[in-house]
Amino acid sequence: MDTSSARKAWNDRYSASDYAWTIKVNQFVERHLADLEPGEAIDLGTGEGRNAVWLAQKGWKVTAVDFSSVGLEKGRQLAQDHNVTVDFVEADATTWQPDGTVDLVLLSYLQLDPVGRATVLSNAKTWLRPGGTLFVIAHDQTNVADGHGGPPSTEVCYSVEETVAALDGMGISVAEVVDRVVATDAGDQVALDTLVIATQP
Ligand SMILES: C[S@@+](CC[C@H](N)C(=O)[O-])C[C@H]1O[C@@H](n2cnc3c(N)ncnc32)[C@H](O)[C@@H]1O
């Protein structure tokens, strides 16, 4: 799917419901980043802004990027509802560049094709200050056959091995496939996510 079709699909998806996902911060983001000293952060592919708003509540200065104007508008509303400021930017995650370096780059379910994944991971490395954190949580390739929900194609899914390889030169503190329990009408289901946390030397 080309970028403009993908953008339209996401805008349609976000227009169709109140909030397409939960407005609660991702459980792995909360678990691993709650105690990180706040600084400047980029949330790439922010969607409706749940993680960006949580980071802002924690004291982070957040730039939240997405190509969906509808998602961003909902993010702005979420930030306003929580009395926090987030700089929401409408842009393609694969070509956008920040003005300067930051302390945290978050990629939360930014499911891109292999070229897109390689591009954002390689860009994100250059955006981090020494000691900065790159946090990747995404639908894992094994989720397509063995897990709940997520994209139906492995093409846009991550693997731990590929993600770690793309972050060559960074210190890797977490690199694993994690279970995420999803409550459904048919009971709890398990989704399989790639989780990689890396530090800029
Ligand atoms: C599954 S949602 C995740 C949203 C959010 N990070 C979260 O965890 O709730 C994926 C988001 O990536 C965005 N996205 C996908 N491809 C993009 C691209 N090339 N540039 C910018 N945003 C993109 C979509 O618009 C969508 O908001």
The ligand as a Gaussian input file, in Angstrom:
#p B3LYP/6-31G(d) Opt

LIG

0 1
 C       -1.255000       0.700000      15.345000
 S       -1.240000       2.450000      15.370000
 C       -0.305000       2.761000      16.834000
 C       -0.570000       4.116000      17.416000
 C        0.175000       4.421000      18.713000
 N        1.589000       4.410000      18.568000
 C       -0.252000       3.500000      19.836000
 O        0.533000       2.648000      20.263000
 O       -1.408000       3.641000      20.285000
 C       -0.069000       2.840000      14.063000
 C        0.033000       4.316000      13.766000
 O        1.105000       4.511000      12.839000
 C        0.733000       5.515000      11.937000
 N        1.535000       5.376000      10.733000
 C        1.654000       4.288000       9.932000
 N        2.508000       4.529000       8.928000
 C        2.949000       5.804000       9.096000
 C        3.855000       6.638000       8.389000
 N        4.495000       6.216000       7.284000
 N        4.071000       7.889000       8.857000
 C        3.429000       8.336000       9.969000
 N        2.555000       7.596000      10.669000
 C        2.335000       6.338000      10.251000
 C       -0.761000       5.321000      11.720000
 O       -1.392000       6.488000      11.266000
 C       -1.197000       4.909000      13.113000
 O       -1.608000       6.036000      13.843000

